[in-house]
Amino acid sequence: MATVRNLKIKTGTCKRVVKELHSYEKEVEREAAKTAEMKEKGADPYDLKQQENVLGESRMMIPDCRKRLEASLADLKATLAELEESNQKEGAEIEEARSTIADVERLFQSTEA
């Protein structure tokens, strides 16, 4: 049984995972720039290898985060649909959930294009 409280929790989860995804994307950019700078300056091979490992780990987190976002989005949609079936179609939480769903879907469309 879906409740408004569950909807709020699932909406918050989606928002948190979106923030995590953006954070990891920024981290990859930052680490890639640092790695390129180290290559330019001719850094110690060991340090360069360690920096490349850090960059690789950051890159691995993005697909994982996207999978978690897809799962939480599906969960949110299911909860929203269940609430709408039980004739709860209005309210601040429901509008927030709809806007979060739209934002996440736009995010997926912009990264696929």
N, CA, C and O atoms as a GROMACS GRO file, in nm:
protein
  452
    1MET      N    1   0.085  -0.119   0.000
    1MET     CA    2   0.000   0.000   0.000
    1MET      C    3   0.089   0.124   0.000
    1MET      O    4   0.167   0.146   0.092
    2ALA      N    5   0.075   0.204  -0.103
    2ALA     CA    6   0.154   0.327  -0.115
    2ALA      C    7   0.092   0.436  -0.029
    2ALA      O    8  -0.030   0.452  -0.024
    3THR      N    9   0.177   0.510   0.035
    3THR     CA   10   0.131   0.623   0.115
    3THR      C   11   0.204   0.749   0.070
    3THR      O   12   0.304   0.742  -0.002
    4VAL      N   13   0.152   0.862   0.114
    4VAL     CA   14   0.216   0.989   0.080
    4VAL      C   15   0.356   0.993   0.141
    4VAL      O   16   0.449   1.048   0.082
    5ARG      N   17   0.370   0.935   0.259
    5ARG     CA   18   0.500   0.932   0.325
    5ARG      C   19   0.601   0.853   0.240
    5ARG      O   20   0.714   0.898   0.220
    6ASN      N   21   0.560   0.738   0.188
    6ASN     CA   22   0.646   0.659   0.100
    6ASN      C   23   0.684   0.738  -0.024
    6ASN      O   24   0.797   0.732  -0.072
    7LEU      N   25   0.587   0.813  -0.077
    7LEU     CA   26   0.612   0.894  -0.196
    7LEU      C   27   0.718   0.999  -0.166
    7LEU      O   28   0.809   1.020  -0.247
    8LYS      N   29   0.708   1.064  -0.051
    8LYS     CA   30   0.808   1.165  -0.013
    8LYS      C   31   0.946   1.102  -0.001
    8LYS      O   32   1.045   1.161  -0.045
    9ILE      N   33   0.953   0.984   0.057
    9ILE     CA   34   1.081   0.916   0.074
    9ILE      C   35   1.141   0.882  -0.062
    9ILE      O   36   1.260   0.905  -0.085
   10LYS      N   37   1.061   0.828  -0.152
   10LYS     CA   38   1.110   0.789  -0.284
   10LYS      C   39   1.148   0.910  -0.368
   10LYS      O   40   1.243   0.904  -0.447
   11THR      N   41   1.075   1.021  -0.351
   11THR     CA   42   1.110   1.145  -0.421
   11THR      C   43   1.245   1.195  -0.371
   11THR      O   44   1.330   1.234  -0.451
   12GLY      N   45   1.264   1.193  -0.240
   12GLY     CA   46   1.392   1.235  -0.182
   12GLY      C   47   1.507   1.148  -0.228
   12GLY      O   48   1.618   1.196  -0.251
   13THR      N   49   1.481   1.018  -0.240
   13THR     CA   50   1.584   0.926  -0.287
   13THR      C   51   1.627   0.961  -0.429
   13THR      O   52   1.746   0.964  -0.460
   14CYS      N   53   1.530   0.986  -0.515
   14CYS     CA   54   1.562   1.024  -0.653
   14CYS      C   55   1.646   1.152  -0.657
   14CYS      O   56   1.746   1.159  -0.728
   15LYS      N   57   1.605   1.250  -0.580
   15LYS     CA   58   1.679   1.377  -0.578
   15LYS      C   59   1.822   1.356  -0.528
   15LYS      O   60   1.916   1.414  -0.583
   16ARG      N   61   1.838   1.274  -0.425
   16ARG     CA   62   1.971   1.249  -0.369
   16ARG      C   63   2.060   1.179  -0.471
   16ARG      O   64   2.177   1.214  -0.485
   17VAL      N   65   2.006   1.081  -0.543
   17VAL     CA   66   2.086   1.007  -0.640
   17VAL      C   67   2.124   1.098  -0.758
   17VAL      O   68   2.232   1.083  -0.814
   18VAL      N   69   2.035   1.190  -0.796
   18VAL     CA   70   2.068   1.287  -0.902
   18VAL      C   71   2.186   1.373  -0.857
   18VAL      O   72   2.278   1.398  -0.934
   19LYS      N   73   2.183   1.418  -0.731
   19LYS     CA   74   2.294   1.498  -0.678
   19LYS      C   75   2.423   1.418  -0.679
   19LYS      O   76   2.529   1.471  -0.714
   20GLU      N   77   2.415   1.291  -0.640
   20GLU     CA   78   2.533   1.205  -0.641
   20GLU      C   79   2.589   1.191  -0.782
   20GLU      O   80   2.710   1.198  -0.803
   21LEU      N   81   2.500   1.172  -0.880
   21LEU     CA   82   2.543   1.157  -1.019
   21LEU      C   83   2.617   1.281  -1.066
   21LEU      O   84   2.723   1.271  -1.127
   22HIS      N   85   2.560   1.399  -1.037
   22HIS     CA   86   2.626   1.525  -1.076
   22HIS      C   87   2.760   1.539  -1.006
   22HIS      O   88   2.858   1.586  -1.065
   23SER      N   89   2.765   1.500  -0.881
   23SER     CA   90   2.889   1.507  -0.804
   23SER      C   91   2.997   1.419  -0.866
   23SER      O   92   3.112   1.461  -0.881
   24TYR      N   93   2.961   1.296  -0.902
   24TYR     CA   94   3.058   1.206  -0.965
   24TYR      C   95   3.103   1.258  -1.101
   24TYR      O   96   3.220   1.245  -1.136
   25GLU      N   97   3.012   1.317  -1.177
   25GLU     CA   98   3.050   1.372  -1.307
   25GLU      C   99   3.150   1.486  -1.290
   25GLU      O  100   3.247   1.495  -1.366
   26LYS      N  101   3.127   1.573  -1.190
   26LYS     CA  102   3.221   1.682  -1.164
   26LYS      C  103   3.355   1.627  -1.117
   26LYS      O  104   3.461   1.678  -1.155
   27GLU      N  105   3.350   1.523  -1.035
   27GLU     CA  106   3.474   1.462  -0.985
   27GLU      C  107   3.556   1.405  -1.100
   27GLU      O  108   3.678   1.419  -1.103
   28VAL      N  109   3.489   1.341  -1.196
   28VAL     CA  110   3.561   1.285  -1.312
   28VAL      C  111   3.627   1.397  -1.391
   28VAL      O  112   3.742   1.384  -1.433
   29GLU      N  113   3.556   1.507  -1.412
   29GLU     CA  114   3.614   1.620  -1.484
   29GLU      C  115   3.737   1.672  -1.411
   29GLU      O  116   3.842   1.697  -1.472
   30ARG      N  117   3.724   1.690  -1.279
   30ARG     CA  118   3.834   1.742  -1.198
   30ARG      C  119   3.955   1.648  -1.201
   30ARG      O  120   4.068   1.693  -1.219
   31GLU      N  121   3.929   1.519  -1.185
   31GLU     CA  122   4.039   1.422  -1.184
   31GLU      C  123   4.103   1.407  -1.321
   31GLU      O  124   4.224   1.388  -1.332
   32ALA      N  125   4.022   1.417  -1.428
   32ALA     CA  126   4.078   1.409  -1.564
   32ALA      C  127   4.170   1.528  -1.590
   32ALA      O  128   4.276   1.513  -1.650
   33ALA      N  129   4.129   1.647  -1.544
   33ALA     CA  130   4.213   1.765  -1.561
   33ALA      C  131   4.343   1.750  -1.482
   33ALA      O  132   4.450   1.788  -1.529
   34LYS      N  133   4.332   1.697  -1.362
   34LYS     CA  134   4.451   1.677  -1.278
   34LYS      C  135   4.546   1.576  -1.343
   34LYS      O  136   4.667   1.596  -1.342
   35THR      N  137   4.490   1.468  -1.399
   35THR     CA  138   4.572   1.366  -1.466
   35THR      C  139   4.643   1.425  -1.588
   35THR      O  140   4.761   1.402  -1.609
   36ALA      N  141   4.569   1.503  -1.667
   36ALA     CA  142   4.629   1.565  -1.785
   36ALA      C  143   4.741   1.661  -1.745
   36ALA      O  144   4.845   1.668  -1.810
   37GLU      N  145   4.718   1.735  -1.638
   37GLU     CA  146   4.818   1.830  -1.590
   37GLU      C  147   4.945   1.755  -1.544
   37GLU      O  148   5.057   1.799  -1.569
   38MET      N  149   4.924   1.643  -1.476
   38MET     CA  150   5.039   1.564  -1.429
   38MET      C  151   5.118   1.508  -1.548
   38MET      O  152   5.241   1.503  -1.544
   39LYS      N  153   5.046   1.466  -1.654
   39LYS     CA  154   5.115   1.414  -1.773
   39LYS      C  155   5.197   1.523  -1.840
   39LYS      O  156   5.309   1.500  -1.884
   40GLU      N  157   5.139   1.646  -1.847
   40GLU     CA  158   5.209   1.759  -1.908
   40GLU      C  159   5.338   1.791  -1.834
   40GLU      O  160   5.441   1.819  -1.895
   41LYS      N  161   5.330   1.788  -1.701
   41LYS     CA  162   5.445   1.826  -1.619
   41LYS      C  163   5.546   1.713  -1.605
   41LYS      O  164   5.652   1.730  -1.545
   42GLY      N  165   5.512   1.596  -1.661
   42GLY     CA  166   5.604   1.483  -1.654
   42GLY      C  167   5.619   1.431  -1.512
   42GLY      O  168   5.731   1.413  -1.463
   43ALA      N  169   5.510   1.408  -1.446
   43ALA     CA  170   5.511   1.362  -1.307
   43ALA      C  171   5.570   1.222  -1.296
   43ALA      O  172   5.584   1.150  -1.395
   44ASP      N  173   5.603   1.187  -1.177
   44ASP     CA  174   5.657   1.055  -1.146
   44ASP      C  175   5.559   0.948  -1.196
   44ASP      O  176   5.439   0.960  -1.173
   45PRO      N  177   5.609   0.844  -1.265
   45PRO     CA  178   5.519   0.741  -1.319
   45PRO      C  179   5.429   0.675  -1.214
   45PRO      O  180   5.314   0.643  -1.242
   46TYR      N  181   5.482   0.655  -1.094
   46TYR     CA  182   5.401   0.594  -0.988
   46TYR      C  183   5.284   0.686  -0.950
   46TYR      O  184   5.171   0.641  -0.935
   47ASP      N  185   5.315   0.815  -0.933
   47ASP     CA  186   5.209   0.911  -0.898
   47ASP      C  187   5.105   0.919  -1.009
   47ASP      O  188   4.985   0.928  -0.982
   48LEU      N  189   5.152   0.917  -1.132
   48LEU     CA  190   5.062   0.924  -1.246
   48LEU      C  191   4.972   0.801  -1.250
   48LEU      O  192   4.852   0.812  -1.276
   49LYS      N  193   5.029   0.684  -1.224
   49LYS     CA  194   4.951   0.560  -1.222
   49LYS      C  195   4.844   0.565  -1.113
   49LYS      O  196   4.731   0.524  -1.134
   50GLN      N  197   4.881   0.616  -0.996
   50GLN     CA  198   4.785   0.628  -0.886
   50GLN      C  199   4.673   0.724  -0.923
   50GLN      O  200   4.556   0.698  -0.893
   51GLN      N  201   4.706   0.834  -0.987
   51GLN     CA  202   4.605   0.932  -1.028
   51GLN      C  203   4.513   0.871  -1.133
   51GLN      O  204   4.392   0.897  -1.131
   52GLU      N  205   4.567   0.790  -1.223
   52GLU     CA  206   4.483   0.724  -1.323
   52GLU      C  207   4.389   0.623  -1.258
   52GLU      O  208   4.276   0.605  -1.303
   53ASN      N  209   4.435   0.559  -1.152
   53ASN     CA  210   4.348   0.467  -1.077
   53ASN      C  211   4.233   0.543  -1.011
   53ASN      O  212   4.119   0.496  -1.012
   54VAL      N  213   4.264   0.659  -0.954
   54VAL     CA  214   4.159   0.742  -0.892
   54VAL      C  215   4.057   0.783  -0.998
   54VAL      O  216   3.936   0.778  -0.974
   55LEU      N  217   4.106   0.823  -1.114
   55LEU     CA  218   4.017   0.863  -1.224
   55LEU      C  219   3.931   0.745  -1.268
   55LEU      O  220   3.811   0.761  -1.293
   56GLY      N  221   3.992   0.627  -1.279
   56GLY     CA  222   3.917   0.508  -1.319
   56GLY      C  223   3.807   0.473  -1.220
   56GLY      O  224   3.696   0.437  -1.260
   57GLU      N  225   3.838   0.484  -1.091
   57GLU     CA  226   3.737   0.455  -0.988
   57GLU      C  227   3.621   0.554  -0.996
   57GLU      O  228   3.505   0.516  -0.981
   58SER      N  229   3.653   0.679  -1.020
   58SER     CA  230   3.548   0.780  -1.032
   58SER      C  231   3.460   0.752  -1.154
   58SER      O  232   3.338   0.767  -1.148
   59ARG      N  233   3.522   0.712  -1.263
   59ARG     CA  234   3.445   0.680  -1.384
   59ARG      C  235   3.355   0.558  -1.364
   59ARG      O  236   3.246   0.552  -1.420
   60MET      N  237   3.400   0.462  -1.284
   60MET     CA  238   3.320   0.342  -1.259
   60MET      C  239   3.194   0.374  -1.178
   60MET      O  240   3.096   0.300  -1.184
   61MET      N  241   3.197   0.480  -1.102
   61MET     CA  242   3.084   0.513  -1.016
   61MET      C  243   2.966   0.569  -1.097
   61MET      O  244   2.851   0.558  -1.053
   62ILE      N  245   2.991   0.628  -1.211
   62ILE     CA  246   2.883   0.691  -1.289
   62ILE      C  247   2.782   0.588  -1.339
   62ILE      O  248   2.662   0.609  -1.320
   63PRO      N  249   2.823   0.477  -1.403
   63PRO     CA  250   2.722   0.379  -1.446
   63PRO      C  251   2.645   0.319  -1.328
   63PRO      O  252   2.524   0.295  -1.338
   64ASP      N  253   2.714   0.295  -1.216
   64ASP     CA  254   2.648   0.242  -1.097
   64ASP      C  255   2.542   0.340  -1.047
   64ASP      O  256   2.430   0.301  -1.012
   65CYS      N  257   2.578   0.466  -1.045
   65CYS     CA  258   2.485   0.569  -0.999
   65CYS      C  259   2.365   0.580  -1.094
   65CYS      O  260   2.252   0.600  -1.048
   66ARG      N  261   2.389   0.569  -1.223
   66ARG     CA  262   2.279   0.574  -1.320
   66ARG      C  263   2.183   0.457  -1.300
   66ARG      O  264   2.061   0.473  -1.310
   67LYS      N  265   2.238   0.337  -1.271
   67LYS     CA  266   2.152   0.221  -1.246
   67LYS      C  267   2.066   0.243  -1.122
   67LYS      O  268   1.947   0.211  -1.121
   68ARG      N  269   2.127   0.299  -1.017
   68ARG     CA  270   2.051   0.326  -0.895
   68ARG      C  271   1.944   0.431  -0.921
   68ARG      O  272   1.834   0.423  -0.867
   69LEU      N  273   1.977   0.530  -1.006
   69LEU     CA  274   1.879   0.633  -1.039
   69LEU      C  275   1.764   0.574  -1.120
   69LEU      O  276   1.648   0.608  -1.096
   70GLU      N  277   1.794   0.486  -1.214
   70GLU     CA  278   1.688   0.420  -1.291
   70GLU      C  279   1.596   0.339  -1.200
   70GLU      O  280   1.474   0.342  -1.216
   71ALA      N  281   1.656   0.267  -1.106
   71ALA     CA  282   1.577   0.186  -1.012
   71ALA      C  283   1.490   0.273  -0.923
   71ALA      O  284   1.373   0.242  -0.901
   72SER      N  285   1.547   0.382  -0.871
   72SER     CA  286   1.468   0.467  -0.782
   72SER      C  287   1.359   0.542  -0.860
   72SER      O  288   1.253   0.570  -0.805
   73LEU      N  289   1.386   0.574  -0.987
   73LEU     CA  290   1.285   0.638  -1.070
   73LEU      C  291   1.169   0.543  -1.095
   73LEU      O  292   1.053   0.583  -1.086
   74ALA      N  293   1.199   0.418  -1.126
   74ALA     CA  294   1.093   0.318  -1.148
   74ALA      C  295   1.011   0.298  -1.021
   74ALA      O  296   0.888   0.285  -1.027
   75ASP      N  297   1.078   0.296  -0.908
   75ASP     CA  298   1.011   0.282  -0.778
   75ASP      C  299   0.918   0.400  -0.752
   75ASP      O  300   0.805   0.383  -0.707
   76LEU      N  301   0.969   0.520  -0.780
   76LEU     CA  302   0.889   0.641  -0.760
   76LEU      C  303   0.766   0.641  -0.851
   76LEU      O  304   0.656   0.675  -0.807
   77LYS      N  305   0.786   0.603  -0.977
   77LYS     CA  306   0.673   0.599  -1.071
   77LYS      C  307   0.567   0.499  -1.025
   77LYS      O  308   0.447   0.527  -1.032
   78ALA      N  309   0.611   0.384  -0.977
   78ALA     CA  310   0.517   0.281  -0.931
   78ALA      C  311   0.438   0.331  -0.810
   78ALA      O  312   0.317   0.310  -0.802
   79THR      N  313   0.505   0.395  -0.717
   79THR     CA  314   0.438   0.447  -0.597
   79THR      C  315   0.339   0.557  -0.635
   79THR      O  316   0.228   0.561  -0.583
   80LEU      N  317   0.379   0.645  -0.726
   80LEU     CA  318   0.290   0.751  -0.772
   80LEU      C  319   0.168   0.693  -0.840
   80LEU      O  320   0.056   0.738  -0.816
   81ALA      N  321   0.187   0.594  -0.926
   81ALA     CA  322   0.075   0.531  -0.996
   81ALA      C  323  -0.020   0.465  -0.897
   81ALA      O  324  -0.142   0.473  -0.912
   82GLU      N  325   0.036   0.401  -0.796
   82GLU     CA  326  -0.046   0.335  -0.695
   82GLU      C  327  -0.130   0.436  -0.616
   82GLU      O  328  -0.246   0.412  -0.584
   83LEU      N  329  -0.069   0.550  -0.584
   83LEU     CA  330  -0.142   0.655  -0.513
   83LEU      C  331  -0.253   0.713  -0.600
   83LEU      O  332  -0.363   0.740  -0.553
   84GLU      N  333  -0.222   0.732  -0.729
   84GLU     CA  334  -0.322   0.787  -0.821
   84GLU      C  335  -0.439   0.690  -0.839
   84GLU      O  336  -0.553   0.733  -0.856
   85GLU      N  337  -0.411   0.561  -0.835
   85GLU     CA  338  -0.519   0.462  -0.846
   85GLU      C  339  -0.610   0.465  -0.724
   85GLU      O  340  -0.729   0.434  -0.733
   86SER      N  341  -0.554   0.504  -0.610
   86SER     CA  342  -0.636   0.512  -0.489
   86SER      C  343  -0.696   0.652  -0.472
   86SER      O  344  -0.732   0.693  -0.361
   87ASN      N  345  -0.708   0.723  -0.585
   87ASN     CA  346  -0.774   0.855  -0.592
   87ASN      C  347  -0.706   0.965  -0.513
   87ASN      O  348  -0.772   1.059  -0.470
   88GLN      N  349  -0.577   0.956  -0.493
   88GLN     CA  350  -0.501   1.066  -0.435
   88GLN      C  351  -0.421   1.129  -0.547
   88GLN      O  352  -0.306   1.092  -0.571
   89LYS      N  353  -0.482   1.224  -0.615
   89LYS     CA  354  -0.419   1.280  -0.734
   89LYS      C  355  -0.369   1.421  -0.715
   89LYS      O  356  -0.312   1.480  -0.807
   90GLU      N  357  -0.388   1.478  -0.596
   90GLU     CA  358  -0.345   1.615  -0.573
   90GLU      C  359  -0.269   1.624  -0.443
   90GLU      O  360  -0.280   1.538  -0.356
   91GLY      N  361  -0.192   1.731  -0.432
   91GLY     CA  362  -0.115   1.754  -0.312
   91GLY      C  363   0.026   1.795  -0.348
   91GLY      O  364   0.075   1.766  -0.457
   92ALA      N  365   0.091   1.862  -0.255
   92ALA     CA  366   0.227   1.912  -0.278
   92ALA      C  367   0.324   1.797  -0.304
   92ALA      O  368   0.411   1.808  -0.391
   93GLU      N  369   0.310   1.688  -0.229
   93GLU     CA  370   0.402   1.575  -0.245
   93GLU      C  371   0.388   1.511  -0.382
   93GLU      O  372   0.487   1.471  -0.444
   94ILE      N  373   0.265   1.502  -0.430
   94ILE     CA  374   0.240   1.440  -0.561
   94ILE      C  375   0.294   1.528  -0.672
   94ILE      O  376   0.352   1.478  -0.769
   95GLU      N  377   0.276   1.660  -0.659
   95GLU     CA  378   0.331   1.752  -0.759
   95GLU      C  379   0.484   1.749  -0.759
   95GLU      O  380   0.547   1.753  -0.864
   96GLU      N  381   0.541   1.741  -0.640
   96GLU     CA  382   0.687   1.733  -0.630
   96GLU      C  383   0.738   1.604  -0.694
   96GLU      O  384   0.840   1.605  -0.763
   97ALA      N  385   0.667   1.494  -0.672
   97ALA     CA  386   0.706   1.366  -0.731
   97ALA      C  387   0.699   1.375  -0.884
   97ALA      O  388   0.789   1.328  -0.953
   98ARG      N  389   0.593   1.435  -0.936
   98ARG     CA  390   0.579   1.448  -1.082
   98ARG      C  391   0.692   1.533  -1.140
   98ARG      O  392   0.748   1.500  -1.244
   99SER      N  393   0.725   1.642  -1.071
   99SER     CA  394   0.831   1.729  -1.124
   99SER      C  395   0.967   1.659  -1.116
   99SER      O  396   1.051   1.676  -1.204
  100THR      N  397   0.989   1.580  -1.010
  100THR     CA  398   1.114   1.504  -0.998
  100THR      C  399   1.124   1.401  -1.110
  100THR      O  400   1.230   1.384  -1.170
  101ILE      N  401   1.015   1.332  -1.138
  101ILE     CA  402   1.012   1.234  -1.248
  101ILE      C  403   1.046   1.303  -1.380
  101ILE      O  404   1.127   1.252  -1.458
  102ALA      N  405   0.985   1.418  -1.405
  102ALA     CA  406   1.012   1.491  -1.529
  102ALA      C  407   1.159   1.534  -1.538
  102ALA      O  408   1.221   1.523  -1.643
  103ASP      N  409   1.214   1.582  -1.425
  103ASP     CA  410   1.354   1.625  -1.423
  103ASP      C  411   1.449   1.509  -1.453
  103ASP      O  412   1.542   1.524  -1.532
  104VAL      N  413   1.424   1.395  -1.390
  104VAL     CA  414   1.511   1.278  -1.410
  104VAL      C  415   1.500   1.227  -1.554
  104VAL      O  416   1.601   1.190  -1.614
  105GLU      N  417   1.380   1.225  -1.608
  105GLU     CA  418   1.364   1.180  -1.747
  105GLU      C  419   1.434   1.275  -1.844
  105GLU      O  420   1.492   1.231  -1.943
  106ARG      N  421   1.429   1.406  -1.816
  106ARG     CA  422   1.502   1.503  -1.899
  106ARG      C  423   1.653   1.477  -1.889
  106ARG      O  424   1.725   1.487  -1.989
  107LEU      N  425   1.699   1.446  -1.770
  107LEU     CA  426   1.840   1.416  -1.750
  107LEU      C  427   1.883   1.296  -1.832
  107LEU      O  428   1.988   1.298  -1.897
  108PHE      N  429   1.802   1.189  -1.831
  108PHE     CA  430   1.832   1.071  -1.910
  108PHE      C  431   1.831   1.102  -2.059
  108PHE      O  432   1.916   1.052  -2.133
  109GLN      N  433   1.734   1.183  -2.104
  109GLN     CA  434   1.726   1.216  -2.246
  109GLN      C  435   1.846   1.300  -2.290
  109GLN      O  436   1.899   1.280  -2.399
  110SER      N  437   1.889   1.392  -2.205
  110SER     CA  438   2.001   1.480  -2.242
  110SER      C  439   2.133   1.402  -2.247
  110SER      O  440   2.221   1.437  -2.326
  111THR      N  441   2.147   1.299  -2.165
  111THR     CA  442   2.272   1.222  -2.168
  111THR      C  443   2.272   1.119  -2.279
  111THR      O  444   2.379   1.077  -2.324
  112GLU      N  445   2.155   1.077  -2.326
  112GLU     CA  446   2.148   0.981  -2.437
  112GLU      C  447   2.170   1.048  -2.571
  112GLU      O  448   2.222   0.986  -2.663
  113ALA      N  449   2.131   1.174  -2.582
  113ALA     CA  450   2.143   1.246  -2.711
  113ALA      C  451   2.283   1.289  -2.741
  113ALA      O  452   2.308   1.350  -2.845
   0.00000   0.00000   0.00000
